[in-house]
Amino acid sequence: MITGVGGYVPDYILDNEEMSQIVDTSDEWIMERIGVKTRHILKPEQGSGVSYMMTRAVRQLLQKTEADPDSIEAVICATTTPDYHFPSTASLIIGEIGLKNAFGFDMEGACAGFLYALEAGANYIRSGRYKRIIVCGGDHMSSMTNYQDRNTCPIFGDGAACVMMEATTEELGLLDGYYRVDGEGYEYLHMEAGGSHQMPTHETVDNRLHYVFQDGRPVFKHAVTKMSNAVELIAKRNNLTKDDIAWIVPHQANVRIESAVARRIGVEEDHVMINVDHMANTSGGTLPLCLWEYEPQLKKGDRLIFTAFGAGFTWGASYLIWAYDGAKEAAKSPAQFYKEGEISREEWYKLRKNS
Ligand code: UT7
């Protein structure tokens, strides 16, 4: 079961006004087609690498859960933007925090990576050999975003979050999952160079092949269909009607995708976690960042369905029963993001921009 959540987003906020000065776009177009108003960006002068963000998220998790760092047995990181090809991001986090009894590794499932990592983590716990592990999800998307390509650059942001997973004898935690990869998505969503297939050369750099390439329309269609089908399958398999589902937690790629999935399932939008408007698409970070932000509203016994879709194509859905009342835990580390009702969003953006 999940017993805690930690998160981190960098301070710098890139809003649509600034985006419109970088590429030929507008706030109207981005809001209408994607639904993103602002995204957090990790600037080199603040820090670099996804490990910078994940380490901060893990520190917050340890502080909130008051877990003894020596009791952590594994760290699994879902990311497509590791600091290095090797060593793993997990090893950097373990070293930086000084976890003495942990092993760890990275998993690459693109935007569905956290879903897979959560399943892997749950199975380590189910095996009985491990009692307490941390699963991280996050990406430094700005490190592979082409800020000359208006088709992709408004979509992405940076951020990371993590969860603690522990054993339980109650009917709580990850109860079911449906996961798939079809290998048909390469042509629509990939980074061409930099791996062992096409090593970095002056030419690949000149041709800007070290950035995300996306053909948005087919990806959009596959995302809606595959996430909706996966959620439907999981709900049916577990005899869940729409009234049983407290929250759908979808990958945050585009507010139109999230709405379409909610409509297909028949779940009201106020039961769908959405933060793409101010977090954008943080790839492996979207699902845990939703939990981080919505933690105050989560109650023990809430039934959650996660769903995600990404390059590969990779996708799936999982069913989880939430294990604790989130309000008290969330209060331990006041969030640095917008909280509904306190001030208007516009005022908040202004304050953050000027801070
Ligand atoms: O996280 C992994 C999974 N990824 C996703 O789920 C993303 C899925 N795809 C999408 O979210 C959408 O397809 C996008 C947001 C990427 C694009 O939205 P769209 O409604 O599919 O737009 P489009 O690509 O069909 O482009 C429509 C028009 C084009 O102009 P023409 O050719 O019709 O004259 C584009 O050139 O919009 C133009 N356009 C823009 N205009 C202003 C594309 N990007 C921009 C822009 N600003 N930033």
Boltz pocket constraint, residues with backbone or C-beta under 6 A from the ligand:
constraints:
  - pocket:
      binder: B
      contacts: [[A, 24], [A, 25], [A, 26], [A, 29], [A, 30], [A, 33], [A, 34], [A, 111], [A, 150], [A, 151], [A, 152], [A, 154], [A, 215], [A, 216], [A, 217], [A, 219], [A, 220], [A, 223], [A, 252], [A, 253], [A, 254], [A, 257], [A, 281], [A, 283], [A, 309], [A, 310], [A, 311]]
      max_distance: 6.0
